[in-house]
Amino acid sequence: MRNPNHIAELLSDKIQSACSNALAVAIGGSHSTAQQDDQSDLDLVVLLEDGPLIDQSAELARVLLPLIEEPVQLVGGPSWKEGFGCRTSVLYGDGFKVEIFAVTADAVPVVDRVLRWKPLWGSRPLHALQQSVQARLTRERILAKARFDTAYAHMSVCRHVARGELFAARHVLTSFVAIALALRLYELGRPYDTVTSYKRIVRDGLEGDAGVQAIETASQLLGGGAAALRSCLQALVDISWRSLDALGSSSEQAARLQVQLRAIAQVPQSWLLAVT
């Protein structure tokens, strides 16, 4: 039986002694909030001094991987993972996974998840980083990102469907499901996080929520042909715009941005009409 805490402490101690550019080490993911189960990964976050992140992450992997080598394992990275940082992953034959995320203050993800990182050492610089992230997590910025996410996914799906690229359309529609779920979670007082929204539904006991059920119904169309994908897209657009209208209707500027969102949607919708 593996002991993720022991592995985290082993790696953390090595980073502290051998990596002069490391400012802090923290536990992320479910282990940071004591919500892990027997299948949970170990997410280790390393805050580094500002600099070339890929190079620093590669050096970090060179130092740490010898400590966790086993006969059956695969190593991936370092590579950038949107919403997390520069990631090196280790997959073991028994299904266990270690993820080492390297971040710098100028390249840290601006998501609520960062606020839950639990320091192993370097509490002061980590806390300063978390305060910086929290200051940037304003309602206005969150909704601006949600509007962009919605418009970008909408435009991408329309383009793929108009070209007959149905595999690509399904791929983007899957991300649109995550966006719609993140918006619904934000309506319910949770963080807006498209990377983890699909995980939160069961963990937060929201399967029975009417908004979540509507998104689930739309997602069931993902296995169909072009007509089904278009129906899925329209449902997700309608659901997301309803959420954005509800969340952003408190000011004149928000109302103007909603009008802009609909204006941006008109052109990609015309691509679909051209192939009807």
N, C-alpha and C positions, 0 to 999 in steps of 0.2 A: 504494500500500500504506500503510495507516494505521500510525502509531506510537503505540500506547496510552500508552506511557511518556512520550512527549513531551506528549500531551494532558493526562495526569495532572499533570506538572510545570507546565504552563501554567496549569491551573486552580488548582493548589496555590499557586503564586506569587501569583496574583490574590487568592485568599482571604487570604493572609498580609498583603498590602498594603492590602486594601480592606475587610476584615471584622473590625472590632475585637472582636466577640463570639466569634470563632473561637479555640479553644484548641489544636486539633491537626487535621491532615489525614492520612489513611491510605489505603492501597490495601487493598481487600477482595477476596473471591472468589478465583478461580483465579490471578489475577496476584499475590496476596499470598504464594502458596506455589510460584510458578514452575511451575504445572500447566496454564497456559493453552494454548489452541491457536488456530488461525486464526479460529475462530468464537466465541471467548470475548468476553464483554462486559467493559467497563471499569467497575468498581465503586469509586467514590470515597466515602470516609466522612469526614464533617466533624463533629468534636466541638465543640459550641457551649456557651456559658455557659447555666446554667439559666434558663429563660424560656419564653414561648409558642412552642412548637416549630413550629407551622404558619406563624406569622408570620415567624419567623426563617428558615425554609426558603424561603419565598416571596422574601424579600429576598436570600437566597443565590442563588437561581435568577436573579433580576433582574441580579445582578452578573456571573454566570458565563455565562449563555446567549449573550450577544453574542460571546463568544470562540469558540464552537463552532457558529455558524450556518452552514448550507449550504442550497443551493437546494431540496434534497429532504430534509425532516426533519419529524417530528412530535414535539411536546413534551407530556408528560403530568405532572400533579401541580402543586404538591406535594400528596401524600396519604400517609396512614399505611399502611405495609405491615407486617403482623404478622411479628415475628421479625427485622426489619431496621431500621426507623426511618422517618422522614419522607422520602419518596422523590420526586425529580424525575427523569423518564426522558426521554431523547432517542433517537428511533429514526431511523436514516438509511436512505436508499434502497438502499444496498448491503448492508443486513443488520446493520451495526454498531450497537451500543447503548451509550450512556453512562448509568449510574445514579449519581445523586448522593444519598447518604443522609445526612441530618442527624440527629444524636442529641445528647442531653444526658445528664449523669450520672444524672439522676433518671428518664430514660425510655429507657435503653439496654437492648437485648434481653439477657436473661440466657441466653446460649447459648455453646457452646464456640467457635463461629465468631468471636466477638469477640476471642478470645485470639490469633487468627491475623492480625488487622489489622496491616499493615506501615506504620509511620509514615513520612511524607515530611517532616514537621516537627511539633514539639510532642510529642516522645517522652515527656517527664516526665508531663504530664497524661494522655496516652494510656495510659502504663504504669500509672498509679495507677487509672485506670478499669478496665483489664484485671485488675488485682489484685483490685479490688472484685467484679468479675463472677466471677472464679475462686473467691473465697471463698464465693460464693452457689451455686456449682455442686456442691453436696454430693449424695451418693447419695440421701439422704432426700428432698431437694427434687426431684431429677430423677424419682424413682419416684412421688412425689406428683403431679407434673405428668402423668406417663405414665398413672397411674390415672385422673386427671380426664379426660385426652384420650380414653381408651378408653370411659369411662362416658358422656361427652358425645356422642361419635360414635354409640355404640350407641343411646342414647335418641333422638337425632335421626333416625337411619335408621328405627327402629321407628315413630316418629310419622309420617314421610313415607309409608312403605309402608302403614300402617294407613289413611291418608287417600287412598291411591291416587296420591300425588304421586311418580311413579316417576322423573321427571327430577331432582327434588330429592333423592330417595334415592340415585340414582347419584352425584350431586355429592358428598354426604357420604361415601358409600362410598369414593370416590376418596381423600378425606382420611383415611379409616380405613386404606386400604392404606398410605399414608405413615406413619401411626402404627405399624402392625404392622411395617413395615420398620425404622422408627427403633428400636423395641424389640429387633428381632433384631440390628441393628447394635450396640446397647448391650450385648446379651448377648455379642457378639463383641469387646467392648472398644473400640468406637468411640463417639463422642458421640451422645447422644440429641437428634436434631434433625429434627422432622417436616417442616420446610421444605425440607431438602436431602436427605433420606434416599433418595428415589427416584433422585437423581443419582449417589449413591455406589456403587450396586450394580455397574455396569459399571466405573466408575473405580477401584474397589477390587478388581475381579476376583472378585465374589461370586456370579456367576450360577449356579454349581454348588452353592452352599450349600443344604442340604436345607430349612432354614427359609425361605429366600428363595424356593425353588421352590414351597413350599406356599402362600406368599402370592401368587405368580404364578398358580398354579392357581386360587385363589379369585378373583383379579382378572379372570380370563377370563369370569366369569359376569356381569360388569357390563353386557354388552350384551343380556341377556335380559329377560324379563318379571318380574312380581312374585315368582313362585316361585324364579327364578334369583337375584334380588336377596336374597331371604330366605336362600337357601343360601350366597350370598357373605357375607352378614352373619354367619351362624352360624360359618362357617369362620374369619372374621377375629376374631370374639370368642374362639373356642376357641384360636386361635394366640396372640392377645395375652394371654389369661389364663395360658396355659402359660408364656409369657415372664415375665409378672409374678410368677407363683408361683416360678419359678426364680430370679428376681432378688431377690425380697423375702422369702424364707423364713428369713432368718437371725435374726429376732427375733420376740418375742411381739407387739409392736406391728405389725410388717409383716403377720403372719398375721391380726391383727384387721382391718387395713385391707383385706386380700383378701376377708374375709368381708363387709365393708361393700360392697365393689364388687359382689359377687354379689347382695347384698340390693337394691342400687339397680337392678340389672338386671331384677329380677323384675317390676316394674310395666310397663315398656315391652314386655317379652315378652308380658304379658297383652293388650296392645293388638293384637299380631299374632294371638294365639289367638282374639280376638273376631271376626276377619275371615276365619278359616280356612274 
